[in-house]
Amino acid sequence: MSNRSVPCDTVLPHLAYRNILDALGWLTATFGFTEHYRYGEPVSGAQMILGRACIMLKASRPDFRSPAETGWQTQSLTVFVDDVDAHFARAKSAGAKIIEELHETCYGERQYGAEDLEGHHWLFSRHAHDVSPDEWGATVTRSRG
């Protein structure tokens, strides 16, 4: 069955923000996300899209809080973009906290890391060249056939 909100074969992370409207504006201006929909009055959630990546913003509450509220990270999100160099320049000029400069990884990705206004950790990446997992020290345990 098709889903109008998000493809059913997509992982859809839910991120906590103290102020959804501030997060919508920041993620749009800094990372280039676009708002798909919002809900609640006052706004308590929203879905945003960047390329083929979808995320949910949810209002923080006592049992669901942002890294800024807890003081620690629990995840990192990787989003693939067409032009990671331009994306990096945009995020940096918009004032994103860059935590990993733009570079090429041993596994063939050109990427950088940033934190958003609530301390969520983001990696923005573009495939640079194909590198076999065994070339960089990984062991393939299952074929992705």
C-alpha positions in Angstrom: 0.0 0.0 0.0 1.3 3.5 -0.9 1.7 6.1 1.8 1.2 9.8 0.8 3.3 11.1 3.8 6.6 9.1 3.2 7.6 6.1 1.2 7.2 2.9 3.3 10.7 1.7 2.6 12.3 4.8 4.2 13.6 5.1 7.8 11.9 8.2 9.2 13.7 9.6 12.2 11.8 11.6 14.8 13.8 14.5 16.4 12.8 16.4 19.5 12.9 20.2 19.4 11.8 22.7 22.1 10.3 25.0 19.5 9.1 23.5 16.3 8.7 26.8 14.5 12.3 27.8 15.3 13.5 24.4 14.1 11.5 24.6 10.9 13.0 28.0 10.1 16.6 27.0 11.0 16.5 23.7 9.2 15.2 25.4 6.1 17.6 28.3 6.1 20.7 26.3 7.1 20.4 22.8 5.7 17.8 23.4 2.9 15.0 21.2 4.1 11.5 22.1 3.0 8.4 21.7 5.1 6.0 19.0 3.9 3.3 19.4 6.6 2.8 20.5 10.2 0.2 19.7 12.8 -1.1 20.9 16.2 -2.1 24.2 17.6 0.4 25.3 18.8 2.5 23.4 16.3 3.6 20.2 17.9 5.1 18.4 14.9 6.1 18.7 11.3 7.6 16.6 8.5 10.5 18.0 6.4 12.2 16.8 3.2 15.6 17.2 1.7 16.0 15.4 -1.6 14.8 11.9 -0.8 15.4 12.2 3.0 12.4 12.8 5.3 12.5 13.7 9.0 9.8 14.3 11.6 10.1 17.2 14.1 8.3 16.6 17.3 7.8 18.9 20.3 10.1 17.8 23.2 8.4 16.5 26.3 9.7 14.9 29.5 10.2 11.5 27.9 11.4 12.8 24.5 14.0 15.5 24.6 16.7 17.0 22.4 20.5 16.8 23.0 20.4 20.4 24.1 18.0 19.4 26.9 19.7 16.1 27.9 23.3 17.1 27.4 24.3 14.1 25.3 24.0 12.6 21.8 22.1 9.4 21.1 22.3 9.3 17.3 23.7 10.8 14.2 21.7 11.3 11.0 23.3 11.0 7.5 21.6 12.7 4.6 22.9 12.3 1.1 22.9 15.4 -1.0 23.7 16.0 -4.7 26.3 18.8 -4.1 27.9 18.4 -0.7 30.4 21.2 -1.3 27.6 23.7 -1.9 25.6 22.3 1.0 28.7 22.7 3.3 29.2 26.3 2.2 25.5 27.1 2.8 25.4 25.5 6.3 28.7 27.2 7.3 27.6 30.6 6.1 24.3 30.2 7.8 26.1 29.7 11.1 25.8 25.9 11.6 28.2 24.5 14.2 30.6 22.5 12.0 31.9 19.5 14.0 33.6 17.7 11.1 35.1 19.6 8.2 34.4 18.6 4.6 36.6 15.7 3.7 36.7 12.3 1.9 36.3 9.2 4.1 38.3 6.0 3.7 35.0 4.3 2.5 34.5 6.7 -0.4 32.1 9.4 0.9 32.7 13.1 0.7 31.0 14.5 3.8 31.0 16.9 6.7 29.4 17.0 10.1 27.3 19.7 11.8 25.1 20.3 14.8 21.7 21.9 14.5 20.2 24.5 16.9 19.2 21.7 19.4 22.5 19.8 19.2 21.4 17.0 16.9 24.4 15.6 15.0 24.1 15.6 11.2 26.4 14.2 8.5 25.8 15.4 4.9 27.4 13.2 2.3 27.9 12.5 -1.4 29.3 9.2 -2.8 32.7 10.1 -4.2 33.9 6.7 -5.4 33.3 3.0 -4.8 35.4 1.4 -2.2 35.0 -2.3 -1.3 34.3 -2.7 2.5 37.3 -5.0 2.8 39.6 -2.2 1.5 38.8 -0.1 4.6 38.6 -2.8 7.2 34.9 -3.9 7.2 33.7 -7.5 6.8 30.6 -8.0 4.7 28.2 -10.4 6.5 25.3 -10.2 4.1 24.9 -9.4 0.4 22.6 -6.5 -0.4 21.1 -8.4 -3.4 
